[in-house]
Amino acid sequence: MEAALGSLGALRAALVSGDQTTLAALQAWQPAPQERDEAAALALRWGRPTLAARWAADPLTRAAAYLRLGQAAQALTELRGQPDTARPAVLRARAAWQAGQRDALSCARHARALARAEGDAAALVAAVTLLGEILLSEPKAALRALAEGLRVAELTGQEAEAHLLAVLAQAQAKLGSPTKAARTAAKALSRSLPGSPARVGALWVLGREEEARAEAAAGALGEGWWPAR
């Protein structure tokens, strides 16, 4: 098996191509110890959270994988003992939300504050995306939260992140702007990866629910990632 895959480059090629034969073979493959975290990060990025959870040595990567799977309790176990810094805080906040905890909103705001203080752009985008999801029942408040993520993209000269755009599209739809929502969702879809929450959310807004369900199944996404009605 290791000879068949050979390297992280071969793993990346299999994940990007979606070659089902090779992906099935991955279930029995184990990366070398020094390659575990990079292999897990690749698997998580390309919609294979079960592999990521099995391979990762890094507790934050394992927690992120468990959250993709909708396993909030396992994610929180991984986060025990982690510092109160932005990236663990974002993961704790999402776990709190998935678990239906009352303090999920305050946890997300705390993660946002930490990301601002640390100057961690990626954590800030993740925090405001989560805030947007939590606040979707108040779409104007969701838009205000998400706007900060758009500003981060503008200031860093990067494209807005696909998941943020998918949540933005949901908020726009809830505000009664279907044309704007469809444009935003299409942009999110073009930037999303297979089996990702961004792709599922974008397809959902576009009314392609069967495809959204297929993507969610392919990415082993738990129910906590489904767009709110």
KATA-V466558 format. One record per pair of residues at least 4 apart in sequence whose C-alpha atoms are under 6 Angstrom apart, sorted by the first residue. I is the first residue (numbers start at 1). J is the second residue. If there is no record, write none. Layout:
I:J
I:J
//
This chain:
2:6
5:10
13:17
14:18
14:19
20:24
31:35
31:36
35:39
36:55
36:56
37:56
37:57
40:52
40:55
40:56
43:48
43:52
44:48
44:49
44:52
47:194
47:195
47:196
47:219
48:219
49:65
52:56
53:62
53:65
56:62
59:63
59:78
63:75
63:78
66:71
66:75
67:71
67:72
68:221
69:220
69:221
69:222
70:222
70:224
72:95
85:89
86:111
86:114
86:115
87:123
89:111
90:111
90:127
93:104
93:107
93:108
96:101
96:104
97:101
97:104
98:224
112:124
112:127
115:119
115:120
115:123
115:124
125:149
128:145
128:146
129:164
132:142
132:145
132:146
135:142
136:142
139:171
143:147
150:160
153:157
153:158
153:159
153:160
162:188
162:191
162:192
162:198
163:198
165:188
166:185
166:188
166:198
166:201
166:202
169:181
169:184
169:185
172:177
172:181
173:177
173:178
173:181
178:182
181:185
182:206
185:202
189:199
189:202
192:198
192:199
195:215
195:216
195:218
195:219
200:212
201:227
203:208
203:212
204:208
204:209
204:212
216:220
216:221
//
